[in-house]
Amino acid sequence: MKYGLLLVITLFSITLCAQQKQFDTADDGKFIYYKVVDSQKISKDVLLQRAKNFIATQKKTVQTESQTDSSLTAKGKLVIDKTVLVVGHPSGEIMYNLTFEAKDNKYRFWFTDFKFIPYQRDRYGNFVPITNIGSPLEKKVDKLTAGEWKDIQAAAYLKVEKLGESLKKFLATDATVKKTSKPAEVISTKKW
């Protein structure tokens, strides 16, 4: 009975570890989230405009760095949450670079250069960055902090994957940035 229960727990933990997704590694040894998407009947200019609109909707966390006629680069950040039982708080932020390239009927994007900046609680109870210098997400850590670092990597992957899916969804739809509307003109019935 003991060995059967131990075997079930071991097999369950192995399957949970196997299901955990991780970043791929690029040629330069850095983590990368890379996608190539075949978009039916959408021109390069429309794809590039939609990518700019997506960045405009994410203006608090993503800023455009440079732009050409077929590509776009941006820098951004994602906040990683730590959940203990039910209550959660931010444990740090992930800084990243986004590159978007478009061709007619096809585009690709990738997130890379991930850097983790840990948070700590300040004297007012707010979570603020400890430093402005980030640690590369792919760095090797010692055995004591390896478990926590793997949790940070897994949380970062989930956040980046969610952001990538929202980018793909935004590019597939005909969503545009809502422009601020001018107030309606006042119509005077005294003059005509």
N, C-alpha and C positions, 0 to 999 in steps of 0.2 A: 504494500500500500504506500509506504513512504517513497520507495523508488519510483513507483508509477506517478505519484504527484510531482516528484522532483523532475522526472522526465518530461511531463506535460509543461511544467513551468519553464524548463530549459528550452524546449521546442518553441514555446510561445515567445520567449524573449529573443530567440534567434530570428523568428519571422518578423518581429517588430524592428529589429536592427536591419534586416534585409530590406524592409519597406521604406526605410528612411532615405530620401533622395538627397543627393549631394551635387555640388557644382562640378562641372567638367574642368579640366585643366587646359589652358591655352599653350601655344608654342613657347611662350616666355616663362611658363611655370606658374602663372597667375590663374586664379579662379575666373571662370567665364560662364555666362548664361547666354547662349547663342541660338537664334532661331532664324530660319529662312522660310518665308511664307509666300505661296503662290496666290496672288490676288487676281481674280478673273476680271478682265476688261477694265482695269483701272490704270490710268496713265501715271507716269512718273511724277508729273507736276502735282496731280491731285493727291497722290500718296505723300509727297513731301509737304504739301499744305496741311493735310490732315495730321501729320506728325508734329508740325509746328503748333497746330491747334491743341493737340494733346498736351504738349509742353506748356501751352498757355493756361490750360485748365489746372495744371499741377504747379502753378507759379510759386507757391510757397515752398515747395520742396525740390523743384527742378529749374535750373537756369540754362539757357542756351549759351554755348561757348562759341561755336563757329558754324558756318553754313556755306555750302556750295550749291551748285545747280542740281546735284543728285544725292547729297549727303548732309547730315546734320549731327553735331556732337553737343552733348549737354552734360552737366554735372548735377548730381542730386544727392539726397539723403533719405534714409528710411529709419524710423525709430523702432528698435527692437524692444518688445515687452517681456517682462519676467512675471509669470503668474505663479503665485503661491496660494494653494487652495482655490479660493474664488477671487481674491483681491489681486490685481495686477498693477505693476508700475514699470515705467521705462527703465531698462537696464543699460541702454546705450543707443548709439546711432551708427548706421552703416553709410559711409560715403561711397559713391560709385560714379563711374563714367558711363554714359549711354552713347552709343554710336548707331545711327540709322542711315541706311543706304537704300536707294530706290532705283529700280529699272521699270520699264513698262511691263505691267502684269506680274511683277515680282518685287519683293523687298526683303531686306534682312536687317536685324538689329541685334546688338549684344550689349550686355552689361559687364563691366570688368573694373579692375583696379579697386576692389573692395577694401575699405579701411574701417576698422571698428574703433569707436571712441566711447569709452565707458562713462556712465553717469553716476553721480552721487547726489545725495540730498544736501541742499545748502541749509543755512540757518533759518530760512523762511519756510522750509518744507517743500521747496521745489526741487525737481531733479534737473541738474545742470551738468554739462560736460566737465570731466575732471581736467582735461587738457585739449588743446587744439590739434595735437599730433595723433594721428590714428595708427593703429597696428594693422598690418596687412592680414587679411582674413585667412590666407593660406599659410601663415607662419606656423612653425612647429612649437609646441608648448611642452612644459614638463608634465610629469605624470600626475601631479597634484591638481593641476588646473585643466587637464585634458578633457574631463567630463563636461565641465562648464563651457569650455571652448567649443566642443562638439555641439552642445545645445545652442550656442550663439550661431554657429555655422548653419545648423538646421533651421533655426528661426529666420536667419538671413535668406536662406534659399527659398523658404515659403513666401516671404515678403516679396522677393524679386520675381518669383514665379507668378505671384498674384499681379504684380505690376506689369509684367510682360503679357499676361493674358488680357489685362484691361487695355493695354496698348493695341494688341491685335484686334480686340473687339471694337475699339474706337476707330481704327483704320478700316475695318470692314463696314462700318455704318457710315451714313452720311451726316454725322453729327458735326456741328459747327459751334464755334464759340459765340455765346450770346452777346451781342453788342448792346451797350447802354442806349436806351431809346431816348430821343429828345422829347421834352414835354410837348404836348399838343398845342398848336397855336390857338390863341384866344380869338374867337370870332366875334367881331363887333357888328351889331345890327344897326348902329347909328350911322355908319358910313356905308355907302354903296355906290 
